[in-house]
Structures are given as C-alpha cells and as structure tokens.
Amino acid sequence: MNENLALNVEERSLPESDLRWLASFANALSSVGYQPTIAALFPLYPWRQELPRLANIPRPALAACVDLFFRGKKVPIEELPAGIRPFLPKLADLGMLVISPSGVASAERFVLNWSHGVLLWHERPSATMTLYFGPESVALGLRIDPEVGSRVLDLCAGPGFQTLVAARKAREVVAVEINPAAAGLLTLNAALNQLTNIKVICADLVDVQLEGRFDMLIANPPLVPIPQDISYVLCGDGGPDGLWVTRKILGRLDDWLTETGRIHFVGYSYDTSAYGPLAQDLSSACSVDMDLLMVVTGTFDCAEGTPAFAQLVSSLVMHGKADRQTSSVEISNYIKAHDIKWLHCFHVSGQRSSAPRISVLDFGQTDYGGWFA
Ligand SMILES: C[S@@+](CC[C@H](N)C(=O)[O-])C[C@H]1O[C@@H](n2cnc3c(N)ncnc32)[C@H](O)[C@@H]1O
C-alpha cells in the first residue's frame, strides 16, 4: 500500500489529470455531506470518542462514505453513492484503499479528515504510525496567520495540515518532510484541496538547502521526551527533553527568516521550576534575535507516580520498543538527574527583533489542560 505513495514522492508532484480527479473526488464527497458531518466532531479525537454517534447516520449513502473513509470499516462498493464509485479504483491505485475481489472497499490505514476548511488524509493512530496528525497539529493550525501573498516554510510538515491551512493565504508554502511516505501524502492532500502553491521537499531539515527566505516559519516537530537509549517512532521522538529537533530548527533561523520574519511552533518539554529555564533555553537556541511569546496551555507535575509520568511511560511502551519497566526507569532517572518538576505543553510565536526577549503567558494550570487552555 505504501509503495505507491513513495512513488509519488519521487516525482514530488502529481500529473495534471490526478490533480483534476482528486478535486472532483473532494466535490463528490461534499455533495453527499461528508465534510460537515466530520466537522461536527473536530477537534476531539473523533476516531476514538465519537464512533457511536457516527453509527447512527440516517442517510445510507453518507453513512457508507463515513464508514469507509473515516471509520475504517469494510463497505460493499454498491452501498457507496454513485458519484463516489468511479474514484475507488484510482484511490486503490494510489494506495489509499483496498478493493477485494468480491467488491468490498476498505481504508483501514488512512482517515480522511476535515478540519478548518481542509480535507486531510492521515494515518489512523497505531503503535507504528508515521503519517501523524494529532491534537497539537490542530493547535498549531489554529494559531498560524500568514499574511496574504507571503512565503511560508513548514518544517516537519507530515501529511500537511498546517501547510494546507497556510497555503490558503500565502503566495507559496514550502513543506520540508523527511519521511517520503508523509511527503507523498502531503502531495495528495494538496491536490485534494486544489492548492497549487505548495512545494513539497523530502529532506532532513538539518541540512536542507532552500531557495530564498520566508516571511513565516511553522513547525510541529517530533516533541515527545524520549530517553536517549529508547527507540521511538520518528514522528514523535523529540530526544531526552523533547526539544532535539526544535533546537535544530531554531539554530537555522538565520538561514530561513526574512528580516521581519515570524515563527510559530509547538512543544512539549520539561522544566525545573515554573517557566524558567525552559523559556530561556528556547530563546538562546535561536540563531537570530527574536521577540518571543510562549503560551503555556498545559502544565503537569511529572514526578514518578503522577498521571503525566504514567502517560509518558505508556507512550514509550506503545510507540517505542522498550518494555514498561525499562521505560519507567529511564524516564525516572532523567527526571531525577535534571531536577525536573513539570511537563509543559506550549506554543511559541515570535518575530525577529533587535531587542530579544521571551515572555511567558501561563494558562497551564487551567482545568482543560493539553493543547487548548
Ligand atoms: C509531530 S509530526 C508533525 C506532522 C504535521 N506537521 C502535523 O502537525 O500534523 C513530526 C514530523 O516531522 C518529521 N520529521 C522528523 N524529523 C525530521 C527532520 N529531521 N527533517 C524533516 N522532517 C522531520 C516526521 O517524519 C513527522 O512527519
């Protein structure tokens, strides 16, 4: 299934004919009411929490589309609307679904989501997922505000949610993504949304050479704090403090930002006291002077025995290769060695400035927690 996606990435763009039929497919979905149905569920984790509601859709044609493209169910082709059926063989060719010899379609690996006016294929959450889309993807997408006609750089673009949101206003969005399958999926997502001002570059952001500078840089890097000796899925591995990739990005701002350039990124990292060293650490990692605003949306005590500690361990067990006890010991050792008390979810925005500073806005102790205060 993935080979076809990889093929498209080698080409980095789709033929005109593919661009046209993917746009027609999006229109066909719209005509049966797919997008507003999915929009009603977001930004929760609908594929986990809202499935019972989706089982009661009274229109059979719409229900069949939601079952196939969103819920990952097997659906006999004849139950799908006539306007959708012609697209199925092409979608199967691209690797987005499978059609059995008996005429049953299934798209178990991919979710076709709709949020903030964009259609987005991403991978259904699993232990080994690589084509990531999650709550902090949405959080970042909600916060980016490129000017009309500007040039935007999306680093760690994945399937491209923020790229697509930005491309509706920007003149051009350059999306850098290391995983060929994710870059391929982004190419499909751009076509699905009829956005032709996106350039997908499959490369490592550490040494990628890009033409020109950018008015805005956006990034949702791998950000889960993962102890050094534990392997973890690439889309989430942020190194021991969750900032491994973020530091590399901030260290290259001088290569990428215009004189008035702005940045937006999200993070998930430790701190020893409430919003002290972490904020200063981020500020000093910037290779140009920046005026930064850090909005902390969730703050969690992460000592051993707390829910935050348990959640980190579970994440390592699910998406890494370590067992529960090793994961627990590794995290505990790291936290103790660095005198860590807190784990923060945060968003940082900023602009180049001759007077560098970072201000912290603390929403972290609110009840809602996570990526939305
Ligand atoms: C947390 S996901 C974010 C995906 C997407 N931007 C979103 O928010 O939904 C991080 C992405 O960064 C990519 N990535 C990891 N290291 C990278 C690197 N060194 N250069 C470019 N992309 C990288 C991963 O493959 C993954 O797709």
The ligand as an SDF file (V2000), in Angstrom:
LIG
                    3D

 27 29  0  0  0  0  0  0  0  0999 V2000
    4.7150   15.5360   15.0520 C   0  0  0  0  0  0  0  0  0  0  0  0
    4.8160   15.1880   13.3200 S   0  0  0  0  0  0  0  0  0  0  0  0
    4.0120   16.6590   12.6910 C   0  0  0  0  0  0  0  0  0  0  0  0
    3.3170   16.4500   11.3610 C   0  0  0  0  0  0  0  0  0  0  0  0
    2.4390   17.6390   10.9590 C   0  0  0  0  0  0  0  0  0  0  0  0
    3.1880   18.8670   10.8110 N   0  0  0  0  0  0  0  0  0  0  0  0
    1.3270   17.8410   11.9430 C   0  0  0  0  0  0  0  0  0  0  0  0
    1.4500   18.7220   12.8070 O   0  0  0  0  0  0  0  0  0  0  0  0
    0.3280   17.1250   11.8810 O   0  0  0  0  0  0  0  0  0  0  0  0
    6.5450   15.4940   13.0140 C   0  0  0  0  0  0  0  0  0  0  0  0
    7.0050   15.2320   11.5620 C   0  0  0  0  0  0  0  0  0  0  0  0
    8.3870   15.6030   11.4370 O   0  0  0  0  0  0  0  0  0  0  0  0
    9.0380   14.7230   10.5420 C   0  0  0  0  0  0  0  0  0  0  0  0
   10.4850   14.8310   10.8130 N   0  0  0  0  0  0  0  0  0  0  0  0
   11.1660   14.2760   11.8530 C   0  0  0  0  0  0  0  0  0  0  0  0
   12.4740   14.6220   11.7960 N   0  0  0  0  0  0  0  0  0  0  0  0
   12.6130   15.4230   10.7020 C   0  0  0  0  0  0  0  0  0  0  0  0
   13.7410   16.0740   10.1050 C   0  0  0  0  0  0  0  0  0  0  0  0
   14.9560   15.9670   10.6510 N   0  0  0  0  0  0  0  0  0  0  0  0
   13.5410   16.8010    8.9780 N   0  0  0  0  0  0  0  0  0  0  0  0
   12.2910   16.8980    8.4280 C   0  0  0  0  0  0  0  0  0  0  0  0
   11.1920   16.2790    8.9410 N   0  0  0  0  0  0  0  0  0  0  0  0
   11.3460   15.5560   10.0750 C   0  0  0  0  0  0  0  0  0  0  0  0
    8.3960   13.3830   10.8660 C   0  0  0  0  0  0  0  0  0  0  0  0
    8.5560   12.4490    9.8200 O   0  0  0  0  0  0  0  0  0  0  0  0
    6.9260   13.7890   11.0970 C   0  0  0  0  0  0  0  0  0  0  0  0
    6.1760   13.7160    9.9000 O   0  0  0  0  0  0  0  0  0  0  0  0
  1  2  1  0
  2  3  1  0
  2 10  1  0
  3  4  1  0
  4  5  1  0
  5  6  1  0
  5  7  1  0
  7  8  2  0
  7  9  1  0
 10 11  1  0
 11 12  1  0
 11 26  1  0
 12 13  1  0
 13 14  1  0
 13 24  1  0
 14 15  1  0
 14 23  1  0
 15 16  2  0
 16 17  1  0
 17 18  1  0
 17 23  2  0
 18 19  1  0
 18 20  2  0
 20 21  1  0
 21 22  2  0
 22 23  1  0
 24 25  1  0
 24 26  1  0
 26 27  1  0
M  CHG  2   2   1   9  -1
M  END
$$$$
